């Protein structure tokens, strides 16, 4: 996005508004079905076609010292990400392994990754959620983690996004599109490029699994655990050609991808009702599915326990707040109306075999009334219908599935 104006002290600026159309949303049908239309394929190709310009022109005259938290893709970053995978995912699976032999292969992989890093800009998180479509053109955002690094990392991030389910034919088309654009900036040995890219796909997949493990196993966020089979499917396909330079790692990953809990991508076709609690001052939660619709209920008409000092340390899950709200009674009348609306909606969505409905409850701080209402509706729906209920308390940073 363009910077339109900057304050004299450099602490404030006005930037171009790129609207609200994410590439992620525009290719949602392909992502859900695994079959991408020509329109969706065209959008993806136009996005990756922009990547070489970001990598090469973005590096021109850039003071790398301003990159935070690291100036460059280096040995320390690789160590961080490989350890992230080992401690946050691999150990959490219960799979036994020899740490010394694994570390030996990690060291060899690190040395290979550090060859020919180049003087180009690495976005670090180049994926469909970070590309906006504005005036029918792709615009790249969220590059605050960027640094100097090899061109392969961002290509791997984009084409091997875990839940994108790109067919092999589409992956190859995206690689060819990238290479055509890359030739405007440097000579390309395609065989060498593909060999290097394969290493970075392996590395990026391990890094992603580490992130999923941390968010899922340790922070108990079910969305990330649900993404694990998709990442392991990528890894399983990658291992069809063994990584012979890293024999222990290759064998361990083969064993990992064969673990029963990771064998199949779940095909739960039930209606998913995603219920949020939130604070209005931080905005209404976005619907990332692209379906739109649903409900946003304003709980601020209900008597607020947060007005009283005693209740400020609690939230809507705590007995003290529950008793306050139910003794007062306003929330029960409020929820009675909510149940009538949402029950009818859920029943019709089940009949029409829809797969997603979003319901949001907002209040002042997203701590008391909205949390209580979200929990009550979640339990009501789970008891009444054969639906999957996902509850996210945004301001409490918690998530669960009923």
Secondary structure, 3 states (H helix, E strand, C coil): CCEEEECCCCCCEEECCCCCCEHHHHCHHHHHHCCCCHHHHHHHHHHHHCHHHHHHHCCCCCCHHHCCCCCECCHHHHHHHHHHHHHHHHHHHCCCCCHHHHHHHHHHHHHHHCCCCCCEEECCCCCHHHEEEECCEEEECCCCCCEEECCHHHHHHHHCCCCCCCCHHHHHHHHHHHHHHHCCCCCCCHHHHHHHHHHHHHHHHHHHHHHHHHHHHHCCCHHHHHHHHHHHHHHHHHCCCCCHHHHHHHHHHHHHHCCHHHCCCCCCCCCEEEEEEEEHHHCCCCCCCCCCCCEEEEHHHCCCHHHCHHHCCCCCCCHHHHHHHHHHCHHHHHHHHHHHHHHHHHHHHHHCCCCEEEEEEEECCCCCHHHHHHHHHHHHHHHHCCCEEEEEEHHHCEEEEC
